Amino acid sequence: MLEHAAGQPWIYPVLLVFFFIDGFATILPSETAIVGLSALSLHHGQPNLWILGITALIGAMAGDNMAYLLGRKIGLDRWKWMRRPKVKKMFAWAQYELGKRGAVLIFTARYIPWGRVAVNYVAGQTGFRHRTFFWLDAFACVTWVGYSIGVGLLAGQWVHNNPLLGVGIAVAFAVVLGFVVDHALRWWHKYLERKDAAAAAMEVDAQDEKETARIPDAG
């Protein structure tokens, strides 16, 4: 069924909706879809990788920008799922990071499923310039599509006689690699947060020293 569906023209509009929803809801595993289909394309030539890549790019960008517009329109606490502690914590993290290094965050968050949704919502809610967001997100989506297709092709080459096994290996490889990338990016952002905190503490200490120097000696 998977091999048959991969060669049908209707798979592209379905995938377009798939990638679009994942941009603002993260209830569908878009990385798994593009990696698995890329591995299958390696053996059968279907789906067409160029059309798959363009479909994923358009869907991902549309979903990200929908999240941005929803953040601007409804804020960050209207729906019940937004008020969950884990989600609120993610929103708070995105708001802090977006204020410190917006361009870097928008790019790297594309590789963190919940992270990208939080960043896109917060970008809209805080009034981050939409034109800037659009182009940063476009660049991030292009690299994400290339990365995902590349993972699928690389893993799919390990099995030559069983394309479906190649799909399974590609998906498993993508999950493990995604876990590593996710945690690496989270660690990097936490490292940057610690550097910001240390710099702020040094600035406070320097200010205290200046204020102390201004106080005349009581003796």
C-alpha positions in Angstrom: 0.0 0.0 0.0 2.8 2.4 0.8 4.6 1.6 -2.4 1.4 2.1 -4.4 0.5 5.4 -2.6 4.0 6.8 -3.3 3.3 6.7 -7.1 -0.1 8.3 -7.0 -0.5 12.0 -7.8 -2.9 12.6 -4.9 -0.1 11.9 -2.4 1.4 15.4 -2.9 -1.8 17.4 -1.8 -2.1 15.1 1.1 1.5 15.7 2.1 1.0 19.4 1.7 -1.8 19.4 4.3 0.3 17.1 6.4 3.3 19.5 6.5 1.1 22.5 6.9 -0.6 21.2 10.0 2.7 20.1 11.5 3.9 23.7 11.3 1.5 25.0 14.0 0.1 21.9 15.8 3.0 19.3 16.0 0.5 16.4 16.0 1.9 14.9 12.8 5.4 13.6 12.3 6.5 15.5 9.2 10.1 14.5 9.5 9.2 10.8 9.5 7.0 11.3 6.4 9.7 13.0 4.3 12.5 10.7 5.4 10.5 7.6 4.8 9.3 8.7 1.3 12.8 9.8 0.3 14.1 6.3 1.2 11.3 4.7 -0.9 12.0 7.1 -3.8 15.6 5.9 -3.9 14.4 2.4 -4.9 11.3 3.1 -7.1 11.8 6.7 -8.3 8.4 7.6 -6.6 7.5 9.9 -5.2 9.5 12.4 -7.2 12.1 13.9 -4.9 11.9 17.4 -6.4 8.1 17.5 -6.1 8.3 16.0 -2.6 10.9 18.6 -1.6 8.8 21.5 -3.0 5.7 20.2 -1.4 7.4 19.9 2.0 8.9 23.4 1.7 5.6 25.1 0.8 3.7 23.2 3.5 6.3 23.8 6.2 6.5 27.5 5.4 2.8 27.9 5.3 2.4 26.1 8.6 5.1 28.2 10.3 3.6 31.4 9.1 0.1 30.2 10.2 1.6 29.7 13.7 3.0 33.3 13.5 -0.4 34.7 12.5 -2.2 32.7 15.2 0.3 34.0 17.8 -0.5 37.5 16.7 -4.2 37.0 16.7 -5.0 34.8 19.7 -2.0 35.2 22.0 -0.4 32.4 24.1 -3.1 31.4 26.5 -6.5 31.2 24.8 -6.6 27.4 24.3 -6.4 24.9 27.1 -3.3 23.1 25.6 -1.4 26.4 25.7 -1.9 26.6 29.5 -0.2 23.3 30.2 3.0 23.8 32.3 5.3 22.2 29.7 3.8 24.4 26.9 4.0 27.6 29.0 7.6 26.8 29.9 8.4 26.4 26.2 6.7 29.7 25.4 8.7 31.4 28.1 11.9 30.0 26.7 11.0 31.0 23.2 10.1 34.6 24.3 13.5 35.0 26.2 15.5 33.5 23.3 13.7 35.5 20.6 14.5 38.7 22.4 18.2 37.8 22.6 18.9 36.2 19.2 15.8 36.1 17.0 17.5 35.1 13.7 19.5 32.2 15.3 16.4 31.0 17.2 14.0 31.0 14.2 16.6 29.0 12.1 17.5 26.4 14.7 14.0 26.0 16.1 12.9 24.5 12.8 14.7 21.3 13.8 13.0 21.1 17.2 9.3 20.0 16.8 7.8 21.7 19.8 10.4 24.4 19.8 9.5 25.6 16.3 5.8 25.9 17.2 6.6 27.8 20.4 9.0 30.2 18.6 6.6 30.8 15.7 3.7 31.6 18.1 5.8 33.8 20.3 7.2 35.7 17.2 3.7 36.6 16.2 2.6 37.4 19.7 5.5 39.7 20.5 5.3 41.6 17.2 8.5 40.3 15.6 8.7 41.8 12.1 6.8 39.5 9.8 8.9 40.1 6.7 12.1 39.3 8.6 10.4 36.2 10.1 9.2 35.1 6.6 12.7 35.1 5.1 14.5 33.6 8.1 11.9 30.8 8.2 12.2 30.3 4.4 15.9 29.7 4.8 15.4 27.4 7.7 12.8 25.4 5.9 15.0 25.0 2.8 17.8 23.5 4.9 15.4 21.4 6.9 13.9 19.8 3.7 17.4 19.2 2.3 18.5 17.6 5.6 15.4 15.4 5.8 15.7 14.1 2.2 19.4 13.6 2.7 18.8 11.5 5.8 16.3 9.4 3.9 18.6 8.8 0.9 21.6 8.0 3.1 19.8 5.5 5.3 17.8 4.0 2.3 21.1 3.0 0.6 21.9 0.5 3.3 19.3 -1.9 2.0 19.2 -2.5 -1.7 16.8 -5.5 -2.1 14.1 -4.6 0.4 12.8 -1.0 -0.1 10.3 -1.2 2.8 13.1 -2.3 5.2 15.0 0.7 3.9 12.1 2.9 4.8 12.1 1.4 8.3 15.8 1.9 8.8 15.6 5.5 7.4 12.8 6.4 9.8 14.6 4.8 12.8 17.9 6.6 11.8 16.0 9.9 11.5 14.4 9.4 15.0 17.8 8.8 16.6 19.5 11.6 14.7 16.6 13.9 15.4 16.9 13.1 19.1 20.6 14.0 19.0 20.1 17.2 17.0 17.2 18.2 19.3 19.2 17.8 22.5 22.3 19.3 21.0 20.4 22.5 20.0 18.7 22.6 23.4 22.1 22.3 25.1 23.5 25.1 22.9 20.7 27.4 23.7 21.0 26.7 27.5 24.8 27.4 27.1 24.0 30.7 25.6 21.5 31.5 28.4 24.2 30.7 31.0 26.6 33.1 29.2 23.9 35.8 29.2 23.3 35.3 32.9 27.0 35.4 33.6 27.4 38.6 31.6 24.5 40.2 33.4 25.9 39.3 36.8 29.3 40.8 35.8 27.5 44.0 34.7 25.6 44.2 38.0 28.9 43.7 39.9 30.6 46.4 37.9 27.7 48.8 38.6 27.8 48.0 42.3 31.5 48.8 42.3 30.9 52.1 40.7 28.2 53.0 43.2 30.5 52.0 46.1 33.3 54.2 44.7 31.0 57.2 44.7 30.2 56.9 48.4 32.6 59.2 50.3 34.8 57.6 53.0 33.2 58.2 56.4 36.6 58.5 58.0 
